[in-house]
Every structure is written in C-alpha cells, then in structure tokens.
Amino acid sequence: MALFKIKKKLNENTYKLDMNAIPQHIAIIMDGNGRWAKAKGLPRVAGHKAGAENVRTIVKECNRLGVKALTLYTFSTENWKRPKDEVNALMKLLVDYLKNEFKELQDNNVVIKSIGNIQDLPKECRDQLRKSYENTKNNTGLVLNLALNYGGRDEIVHAFKKIMNDVNKGDILLSNVSEDTISDNLFTKGLKDPDIILRTGGEQRLSNFLLWQCAYSEFWYTNKSWPDFNEAELHKAIYDFQNRDRRFGGLK
C-alpha cells in the first residue's frame, strides 16, 4: 500500500494518506473570506482576494495528490444579494484569476470547467471562461470545476425542464425517467458525484450546493477560514475521509 506522509505544521501529528484511496472528486464551499478580512481590520474585498490566491495552493496540491476533479463553490445564485461593489469585485477576481493563473494551470495539465448559469455573468467573465474552456479542453489532469451563478435547486429545476421537454417531444417516455436521467441532465453531467464536501469558515450547512450529487458524499467542516485553509488542512480532511466506513446504505 503506497503511503504519503505529511507532518501537520502546527503540531507533531502525522497524516498517513493512502495514495491508492485519494478521493476522486472533492467539492469545497470556500467560506470565511469576509470574516477573515474583518478579523484583520481589512475590507471584505481583501478577504476575497486572499481567498482567490489560496485557490492556487489547493488546486496545485489536489493535482499533485491525483484528485480527478475539484469543484469550488465560487459564486452562488444567492450571492447577487450582496452589495454591488462586492459583486463587481468578485467578478473581477474571477477574470483576473483565469488570466493570471492560466499559464500555471496549463503547465499543470488542468482542465477548466464550470457549472451554473453563466449567461447571467458579465460579458468579460463569460468570454474569459469560454477562452479557458477552449484552451484547456485537451488537458488530461485535474478538472477544476468552478460553480458560478450556481444553486442546487436551480440546477434541479433546470434538469427537470430539460427532461419534460424531451418527454413532450417524444424523445423519452415518462415511465423511463430514472435517477440516471436526472443525473445526465444536471450541470455536472460527466463528473463523478463528490466523494467528500469540505466547508471552511465554521458553518455546517450545504447552502444550496450540489443537493442531488451529495446523496452519499462525506462531509467535513473546519473553523479555518478559506484563506487559511492550507495543504495540511486538506491532508487532514482526506485522512479523515480515508478512515470513515462508507457503506452506501448497505452492510460490509
């Protein structure tokens, strides 16, 4: 059994990761940017900027560990309720990240994808996203999946509308609609459901994230704010995941 040892920076605990059991799909609710900034006497935008910079660290480590897909809850359908200046800053950070990190992402063979209704995003964001899709589509490494203008309920409604349209056209019988039919009509079509969903920032809720896909996901929470979530914390979450007994409703 191949093992990878990493010493936690804050103490002498050692997390021994089984490199043959790395979760294939990790999803992260990146929470706590604003509170991180407030604690340091900084504006909320500074927290979002620090959070965007931390994406680089976690993407590189997931890629190095052999994670197949990393879905990041980047901007939700509810985030439009935030002050306009903050929303504009978040959109600019997205464009800047895709531009500034492109070479490193490309050098590391990362594939850039997104889920959510990007049509409501500013044109500059849409254009940069499409450019990133096109320029990384032939890569074979980690899939970096950005959840943008994404909401789990909105995704399910969208899927049901597509299915009912197919039923009305006679392309599928209503009696043949199955769980696979629904999965195939979600934004995440082609991606394995997340093995583990992480949430930083101390809150313990899903916040409308991957509601269908999380049926058998493991959940892991930390009080660390997203800008402080480093490689050691990621290893800690994976170590915990590897030591859980996953039965998927059955018995072993």
Backbone torsions as a table, in degrees:
resi	resn	phi	psi	omega
1	MET	NA	122.3	-179.3
2	ALA	-76.6	130.2	-179.1
3	LEU	-122.7	145.4	176.4
4	PHE	-121.2	124.6	-177.4
5	LYS	-105.1	133.2	177.2
6	ILE	-137.3	127.2	179.1
7	LYS	-86.8	128.4	177.2
8	LYS	-63.0	135.5	-173.1
9	LYS	-65.5	-29.1	-171.5
10	LEU	-92.4	-11.9	176.8
11	ASN	-156.0	-168.8	-174.1
12	GLU	-96.0	7.4	177.1
13	ASN	-63.0	143.4	178.7
14	THR	-121.1	126.5	176.7
15	TYR	-97.8	116.4	-179.6
16	LYS	-97.9	102.3	-177.1
17	LEU	-87.3	132.2	173.3
18	ASP	-80.2	108.4	-176.1
19	MET	-70.5	-9.5	174.8
20	ASN	-90.3	-1.8	-177.6
21	ALA	-132.0	32.5	175.9
22	ILE	-69.9	132.1	178.4
23	PRO	-56.3	136.2	-178.0
24	GLN	-75.2	-33.6	-178.6
25	HIS	-133.3	117.7	176.2
26	ILE	-110.8	132.5	175.7
27	ALA	-118.2	139.7	-175.4
28	ILE	-130.7	128.7	169.4
29	ILE	-92.0	105.2	-172.3
30	MET	-85.3	88.5	-172.8
31	ASP	-111.3	154.0	172.1
32	GLY	105.0	4.1	-179.8
33	ASN	-59.8	-46.5	-177.7
34	GLY	-65.0	-42.5	-179.6
35	ARG	-68.2	-35.7	176.4
36	TRP	-59.5	-45.7	-179.6
37	ALA	-66.2	-43.6	-178.9
38	LYS	-60.0	-40.6	-179.6
39	ALA	-63.9	-23.5	-180.0
40	LYS	-100.9	6.2	179.9
41	GLY	71.5	26.9	-177.8
42	LEU	-110.8	158.8	175.2
43	PRO	-68.0	156.2	-177.6
44	ARG	-57.0	-35.2	-179.3
45	VAL	-59.9	-34.2	178.3
46	ALA	-63.5	-35.0	176.9
47	GLY	-67.3	-40.7	178.6
48	HIS	-65.3	-37.5	178.4
49	LYS	-65.2	-43.1	177.7
50	ALA	-63.6	-37.4	177.6
51	GLY	-64.4	-40.9	178.5
52	ALA	-63.4	-38.5	178.2
53	GLU	-65.9	-33.2	-179.4
54	ASN	-72.2	-23.3	176.6
55	VAL	-55.3	-40.5	-179.7
56	ARG	-56.2	-45.4	-177.8
57	THR	-62.0	-47.7	-175.5
58	ILE	-72.9	-36.4	177.0
59	VAL	-61.9	-46.2	-179.3
60	LYS	-61.7	-41.7	-177.6
61	GLU	-71.2	-40.1	176.5
62	CYS	-61.5	-41.6	179.1
63	ASN	-63.7	-42.9	-179.2
64	ARG	-64.7	-36.9	-178.7
65	LEU	-76.2	-15.0	180.0
66	GLY	95.2	16.5	173.7
67	VAL	-63.8	136.5	-176.6
68	LYS	-83.7	-36.0	-177.9
69	ALA	-143.9	139.7	177.3
70	LEU	-129.0	112.5	178.5
71	THR	-102.6	123.5	-177.8
72	LEU	-112.4	125.5	178.5
73	TYR	-76.0	93.5	-168.9
74	THR	-91.2	-43.2	-179.5
75	PHE	-155.4	120.1	-175.1
76	SER	-93.2	167.1	176.0
77	THR	-63.3	-24.5	179.6
78	GLU	-83.6	-18.0	-176.5
79	ASN	-68.0	-13.9	175.9
80	TRP	-64.2	-17.6	-179.8
81	LYS	-74.3	-10.6	-178.6
82	ARG	-74.0	163.7	179.3
83	PRO	-53.1	143.5	-175.6
84	LYS	-56.4	-40.7	-179.2
85	ASP	-61.8	-38.5	179.8
86	GLU	-70.0	-41.4	177.8
87	VAL	-61.3	-45.1	179.3
88	ASN	-61.1	-39.2	179.1
89	ALA	-65.6	-39.3	178.6
90	LEU	-64.9	-40.2	177.9
91	MET	-64.1	-40.3	179.0
92	LYS	-66.4	-39.1	178.4
93	LEU	-62.3	-37.7	178.4
94	LEU	-62.0	-49.0	-179.8
95	VAL	-62.3	-45.0	-179.5
96	ASP	-62.1	-40.7	-179.9
97	TYR	-62.0	-48.2	-177.7
98	LEU	-63.5	-34.7	178.4
99	LYS	-74.6	-51.2	-172.2
100	ASN	-73.1	-30.2	-176.4
101	GLU	-97.6	0.0	-172.6
102	PHE	-58.3	-47.6	-176.3
103	LYS	-60.7	-43.7	-179.7
104	GLU	-67.1	-40.1	177.0
105	LEU	-61.9	-42.5	179.6
106	GLN	-66.1	-43.6	179.3
107	ASP	-62.3	-28.0	180.0
108	ASN	-97.0	12.2	171.4
109	ASN	66.8	26.7	-176.9
110	VAL	-81.6	139.1	175.2
111	VAL	-100.0	128.7	-179.9
112	ILE	-101.1	125.0	175.8
113	LYS	-134.9	174.3	175.3
114	SER	-148.0	160.5	172.3
115	ILE	-130.0	150.6	-178.0
116	GLY	116.3	176.3	-178.6
117	ASN	-92.1	90.1	-175.8
118	ILE	-76.0	-10.1	-179.1
119	GLN	-62.5	-23.0	179.9
120	ASP	-88.1	-3.2	178.2
121	LEU	-79.2	158.0	176.1
122	PRO	-57.0	151.7	-176.0
123	LYS	-56.7	-40.2	-179.6
124	GLU	-61.0	-38.5	177.5
125	CYS	-66.2	-46.2	-179.8
126	ARG	-60.6	-44.0	-178.7
127	ASP	-64.3	-42.5	-179.0
128	GLN	-68.5	-37.5	176.9
129	LEU	-62.8	-47.4	-178.7
130	ARG	-63.6	-37.2	176.3
131	LYS	-63.6	-40.8	179.5
132	SER	-67.1	-41.2	176.7
133	TYR	-57.0	-51.1	-173.8
134	GLU	-63.3	-41.4	-174.5
135	ASN	-78.7	-13.2	-179.7
136	THR	-117.4	3.0	-172.3
137	LYS	-63.3	-23.0	-179.1
138	ASN	-95.4	0.7	176.5
139	ASN	-70.9	160.6	-174.3
140	THR	-127.0	10.9	-178.4
141	GLY	-94.0	-146.4	-179.7
142	LEU	-55.7	135.4	170.9
143	VAL	-89.8	114.2	175.4
144	LEU	-93.2	108.1	-171.7
145	ASN	-108.4	108.5	-176.3
146	LEU	-93.2	120.5	176.8
147	ALA	-85.4	107.5	-172.7
148	LEU	-124.8	129.5	-171.6
149	ASN	46.8	48.2	-174.3
150	TYR	-110.4	139.4	170.8
151	GLY	-145.1	136.4	-177.7
152	GLY	-61.2	-42.5	179.6
153	ARG	-67.1	-42.0	178.2
154	ASP	-59.9	-39.5	179.2
155	GLU	-63.3	-42.4	-179.5
156	ILE	-67.2	-41.7	176.2
157	VAL	-60.1	-44.4	179.3
158	HIS	-59.5	-43.2	179.8
159	ALA	-64.8	-42.9	-178.9
160	PHE	-65.2	-38.2	177.5
161	LYS	-63.0	-41.4	178.7
162	LYS	-64.5	-41.7	-179.4
163	ILE	-65.7	-45.2	-179.9
164	MET	-64.7	-33.3	175.5
165	ASN	-63.5	-41.6	177.7
166	ASP	-66.1	-38.2	177.8
167	VAL	-64.2	-45.1	-178.8
168	ASN	-64.5	-30.6	178.8
169	LYS	-82.8	-8.9	-178.8
170	GLY	83.8	11.3	-179.7
171	ASP	-76.8	-19.4	178.8
172	ILE	-150.0	144.5	176.4
173	LEU	-84.1	139.3	179.0
174	LEU	-56.5	-37.0	-179.3
175	SER	-66.9	-16.4	-179.5
176	ASN	-96.1	-1.4	178.1
177	VAL	-67.4	127.4	-175.8
178	SER	-132.8	-179.1	175.1
179	GLU	-60.4	-38.9	178.9
180	ASP	-63.3	-36.6	178.2
181	THR	-60.4	-45.0	-179.8
182	ILE	-65.3	-46.8	179.9
183	SER	-57.8	-38.3	-178.2
184	ASP	-71.9	-11.5	179.4
185	ASN	-110.0	7.1	175.6
186	LEU	-85.2	163.4	177.3
187	PHE	-60.2	-26.8	-175.5
188	THR	-88.2	14.2	-179.9
189	LYS	-49.4	132.0	179.6
190	GLY	92.8	-13.3	177.6
191	LEU	-101.1	138.9	173.1
192	LYS	-63.4	144.0	174.2
193	ASP	-58.4	147.8	-177.7
194	PRO	-62.6	134.7	174.6
195	ASP	-72.9	-36.1	-177.9
196	ILE	-146.1	139.1	175.6
197	ILE	-113.9	121.9	179.9
198	LEU	-103.0	143.5	172.1
199	ARG	-132.7	126.7	177.0
200	THR	-94.7	171.7	171.9
201	GLY	89.8	0.0	173.1
202	GLY	92.8	-16.4	178.5
203	GLU	-80.0	152.0	-177.9
204	GLN	-128.5	71.6	176.5
205	ARG	-153.4	164.7	-176.7
206	LEU	-84.1	-27.9	179.9
207	SER	53.5	45.8	172.0
208	ASN	67.9	33.6	-175.5
209	PHE	-111.6	120.4	173.1
210	LEU	49.9	50.6	-173.4
211	LEU	-63.7	-39.2	178.3
212	TRP	-76.3	-42.6	-171.8
213	GLN	-73.2	-17.2	-172.7
214	CYS	-88.0	8.9	-173.0
215	ALA	-49.2	-40.6	-179.5
216	TYR	-124.4	22.1	176.3
217	SER	-74.6	149.6	169.0
218	GLU	-84.8	150.2	179.5
219	PHE	-116.4	142.4	-179.6
220	TRP	-143.8	127.7	-176.2
221	TYR	-120.5	149.2	175.2
222	THR	-140.5	148.2	175.9
223	ASN	-77.5	-11.5	177.9
224	LYS	-62.5	133.7	172.7
225	SER	-72.9	156.3	-175.1
226	TRP	-55.0	-42.6	179.8
227	PRO	-61.1	-21.7	-179.5
228	ASP	-98.6	1.9	-179.1
229	PHE	-81.6	104.2	-173.9
230	ASN	-108.1	-170.3	-178.0
231	GLU	-60.9	-38.6	-179.4
232	ALA	-63.2	-39.4	177.7
233	GLU	-66.3	-38.7	177.4
234	LEU	-62.2	-44.3	178.7
235	HIS	-63.2	-38.5	178.4
236	LYS	-60.5	-43.6	179.4
237	ALA	-64.8	-42.9	-179.4
238	ILE	-67.3	-40.0	177.6
239	TYR	-60.0	-44.0	178.3
240	ASP	-62.7	-43.6	177.5
241	PHE	-57.0	-44.3	-176.2
242	GLN	-70.2	-16.1	-179.2
243	ASN	-105.4	13.7	174.6
244	ARG	-94.2	154.9	179.5
245	ASP	-99.1	98.4	-177.2
246	ARG	-92.8	114.6	-175.1
247	ARG	-112.2	-12.4	178.0
248	PHE	52.0	40.2	177.1
249	GLY	86.7	-6.7	-178.6
250	GLY	-107.3	-164.9	178.1
251	LEU	-123.2	150.1	175.7
252	LYS	-105.6	NA	NA
